[in-house]
Amino acid sequence: MEPLHKNRGLAHSHLFKFLLLELICLMLMVADKNRAIAQPIRDGLSYLALPLIKMVEWPQSIYQVTELALSRQQLLIEENTQLKQQLIEAQLKVQQNTTLVAENHRLRELLGARQESPLSTSVAFVSNINLNERRHHIIINQGSSDGVFVGQAVIGLTGVIGQVDVVSAQSSHVILLTDAAHGHQDTLLLNEIPISADIQSGDVLVTSGFGNRFPRGLKIAEVTSLSLTENRMFQTAEADPYVNFERLTEVFLVWPEQATVTTGVDHE
């Protein structure tokens, strides 16, 4: 009977301890609620657990920061690509507008020159330019079907260009002032000028009107240098034409009041 009595005592002892601990817990909870006596303990435990919490949060934070940086980088790349595309389109539009403005200005000059010129002229467009060492000529898009004739004067907005050399039905060859028959490459050569001639650098050469090829008073070139011949009996002059032959796109054909079609070319 003694062991059974002891077991019951132990059971009552454990139950008493449990109830006692429950009572103590309730008292502590009530006291903590009213006076927060356990707050320092909680604070201490939170400080101790903070490194562990940070270690758990760091991988997630790093992932979020990396994802945000990559998304922003991708967004910047897309925006940069769009801006580049817009810039290219804007530059193309500017170039097109500049070209159109220049073309309109050039056509207005042609129209104004055609209206203001007292000469009878018509516009022809250049289809080919040949400026090799021996031959300087251009091809225009008008020929005998348009009334073009050999020896016909050809001028530009800035001065004399040359004469029609060969005529076909739909096109014509125009020999330029800088051809070997007149000069040397881009310079005109004037030989056997009398010593007594009043000529100097800077003088403007114009057409005389003799021969009825070129109307009188058209600008040809500007004298750039003078030199004496070996026998010192004449002068030789070099002159730069006013026309830029490399950039010709259109020319004026001069129609004299009484045009006489010839088979030769007058090298005036």
C-alpha positions in Angstrom: 0.0 0.0 0.0 2.9 2.4 0.6 4.0 2.6 -3.0 0.5 3.5 -4.2 0.4 6.2 -1.5 3.7 7.6 -2.7 2.5 7.7 -6.4 -0.5 9.6 -5.5 1.6 12.1 -3.5 3.8 12.6 -6.5 0.9 13.1 -8.8 -0.6 15.7 -6.4 2.9 17.3 -6.1 3.2 17.7 -10.0 -0.3 19.0 -10.3 0.4 21.5 -7.5 3.5 22.7 -9.3 1.7 23.1 -12.6 -1.1 25.1 -11.0 1.4 27.2 -9.2 3.3 27.9 -12.4 0.1 28.8 -14.2 -0.8 31.2 -11.4 2.6 32.8 -11.5 2.3 33.1 -15.4 -1.1 34.8 -15.0 0.3 37.2 -12.4 3.2 38.0 -14.6 1.0 38.6 -17.6 -1.3 40.9 -15.6 1.6 42.7 -14.2 3.3 43.1 -17.6 0.2 44.4 -19.1 -0.2 47.0 -16.5 3.4 48.0 -15.9 5.4 46.4 -18.8 7.8 44.8 -16.5 8.9 42.3 -19.2 9.6 44.9 -21.8 13.4 45.0 -21.1 13.5 41.2 -21.5 11.7 41.4 -24.8 14.0 44.2 -26.0 17.0 42.2 -25.1 15.8 39.1 -26.9 14.9 41.2 -30.0 18.4 42.6 -30.1 19.9 39.1 -29.8 17.6 37.9 -32.6 18.3 40.9 -34.9 21.4 39.5 -36.6 19.6 36.3 -37.4 16.7 38.2 -38.9 19.0 40.3 -41.0 20.8 37.2 -42.2 17.5 35.8 -43.3 16.4 39.1 -45.0 19.7 39.8 -46.8 19.3 37.3 -49.7 15.8 38.5 -50.4 16.9 42.2 -50.2 19.9 41.5 -52.6 17.6 39.7 -55.0 15.1 42.6 -55.0 17.8 45.2 -55.5 19.4 43.2 -58.3 16.0 42.6 -60.0 15.2 46.3 -59.7 18.6 47.3 -61.1 18.3 44.9 -64.1 14.7 46.1 -64.8 15.8 49.8 -64.7 18.8 49.0 -67.0 16.6 47.2 -69.5 14.2 50.2 -69.4 17.0 52.6 -70.0 18.3 50.5 -72.9 14.8 50.5 -74.5 14.4 54.2 -74.0 17.9 54.8 -75.4 17.1 52.7 -78.4 13.8 54.6 -79.0 15.6 58.0 -78.6 18.3 56.9 -81.1 15.6 55.9 -83.6 13.8 59.1 -83.1 17.0 61.0 -83.6 17.8 59.2 -86.8 14.3 59.9 -88.1 14.6 63.6 -87.2 18.1 63.8 -88.8 16.7 62.2 -92.0 13.8 64.7 -92.0 16.2 67.6 -91.5 18.4 66.4 -94.4 15.4 65.9 -96.6 14.1 69.4 -95.7 17.5 70.9 -96.3 17.7 69.2 -99.7 14.2 70.4 -100.6 14.9 74.0 -99.5 18.2 74.0 -101.5 16.4 72.5 -104.5 13.6 75.1 -104.3 16.1 77.9 -103.9 18.0 76.7 -107.0 14.8 76.4 -109.1 13.7 79.8 -108.0 17.1 81.2 -109.1 16.7 79.5 -112.4 13.1 80.8 -112.8 14.2 84.3 -111.8 17.2 84.3 -114.1 15.0 83.0 -117.0 12.4 85.7 -116.4 14.9 88.6 -115.9 17.3 87.7 -118.7 16.8 89.8 -121.8 18.1 86.8 -123.8 16.0 84.1 -125.3 17.0 81.0 -123.3 15.8 77.6 -122.3 16.8 75.3 -119.5 18.5 72.0 -120.2 19.6 69.4 -117.6 23.0 67.9 -117.4 23.0 64.1 -117.7 26.8 63.5 -117.7 30.0 65.4 -116.9 33.4 64.4 -118.3 36.4 66.3 -117.0 39.4 64.1 -117.9 42.9 65.4 -118.8 42.2 66.0 -122.5 38.5 66.5 -122.8 36.2 68.7 -120.8 32.6 68.4 -121.9 29.1 67.7 -120.6 26.0 66.0 -122.0 22.6 67.7 -121.8 19.2 66.2 -122.3 18.2 68.3 -125.4 19.1 67.7 -129.0 18.2 68.4 -132.6 14.6 67.5 -131.9 14.5 70.5 -129.5 16.2 72.8 -132.0 19.7 72.6 -130.5 22.4 73.4 -133.0 26.2 73.1 -133.2 28.0 76.1 -131.8 25.0 77.2 -129.7 26.1 79.2 -126.6 25.6 77.5 -123.2 25.7 79.7 -120.1 24.9 79.3 -116.4 23.8 81.5 -113.5 27.4 82.6 -112.8 28.8 82.9 -116.3 29.7 81.3 -119.6 29.9 77.5 -119.7 30.8 76.6 -123.3 29.3 75.8 -126.7 27.4 72.9 -128.2 29.9 70.6 -129.9 27.9 67.5 -131.1 24.2 67.2 -131.5 22.1 64.1 -131.6 18.3 63.7 -131.7 17.7 63.7 -127.9 21.0 64.9 -126.4 24.0 67.1 -127.1 27.6 67.4 -126.1 28.8 70.7 -124.8 32.5 71.6 -124.9 33.5 73.5 -121.8 35.7 76.6 -121.4 38.2 74.5 -119.6 38.7 72.0 -122.5 42.2 71.6 -123.8 41.3 73.8 -126.7 40.8 76.7 -124.4 42.9 76.2 -121.3 44.6 73.8 -118.9 42.4 71.7 -116.6 40.4 74.2 -114.5 42.3 77.3 -115.7 41.9 79.4 -118.9 45.0 80.4 -120.7 45.1 83.6 -122.7 48.2 83.7 -125.0 49.8 86.5 -127.0 48.2 89.4 -125.2 49.9 92.7 -126.4 52.2 94.3 -123.9 50.2 97.5 -124.3 47.0 95.8 -123.2 45.6 97.2 -120.0 45.1 94.0 -118.0 45.9 93.0 -114.5 45.1 90.4 -111.9 41.5 90.7 -110.7 40.1 91.8 -114.0 36.9 90.2 -115.1 36.8 88.7 -118.6 33.5 89.1 -120.4 32.1 88.1 -123.8 32.6 90.7 -126.6 29.6 89.7 -128.6 31.7 89.4 -131.8 30.9 86.4 -133.9 27.2 86.3 -132.8 27.9 83.2 -130.6 27.8 84.6 -127.1 25.8 87.7 -126.2 27.9 90.7 -125.1 28.8 91.3 -121.5 28.5 87.7 -120.1 31.1 86.9 -117.3 33.7 84.3 -118.3 36.5 84.3 -115.8 38.7 86.4 -113.4 42.4 87.0 -114.2 44.6 85.4 -111.6 48.1 85.8 -112.9 50.1 87.5 -115.7 53.5 86.7 -117.2 55.7 87.7 -120.1 56.6 85.4 -123.0 60.2 84.4 -123.5 60.7 87.0 -126.2 59.0 89.5 -124.0 56.8 90.7 -126.8 53.5 89.4 -125.4 51.8 88.6 -122.1 50.2 85.4 -121.0 47.3 85.4 -118.6 45.6 82.7 -116.5 42.0 83.1 -115.4 39.7 81.1 -113.2 36.1 80.5 -114.6 33.2 81.7 -112.6 31.3 78.4 -113.2 32.0 75.4 -111.0 31.9 72.7 -113.8 32.1 69.8 -111.4 28.7 70.7 -109.9 26.7 71.5 -113.0 23.1 70.2 -112.9 21.4 72.5 -115.4 22.4 75.0 -118.0 20.9 77.7 -120.2 20.8 77.4 -124.0 21.0 80.8 -125.6 18.8 81.3 -128.6 19.9 84.2 -130.8 17.3 86.3 -132.5 18.6 85.0 -135.9 20.3 81.7 -135.2 22.5 80.4 -137.9 23.2 76.7 -137.6 26.8 75.9 -138.4 28.9 72.8 -138.5 31.9 74.2 -136.6 32.6 75.4 -133.1 33.7 79.0 -132.5 36.3 78.9 -129.7 35.7 82.4 -128.4 
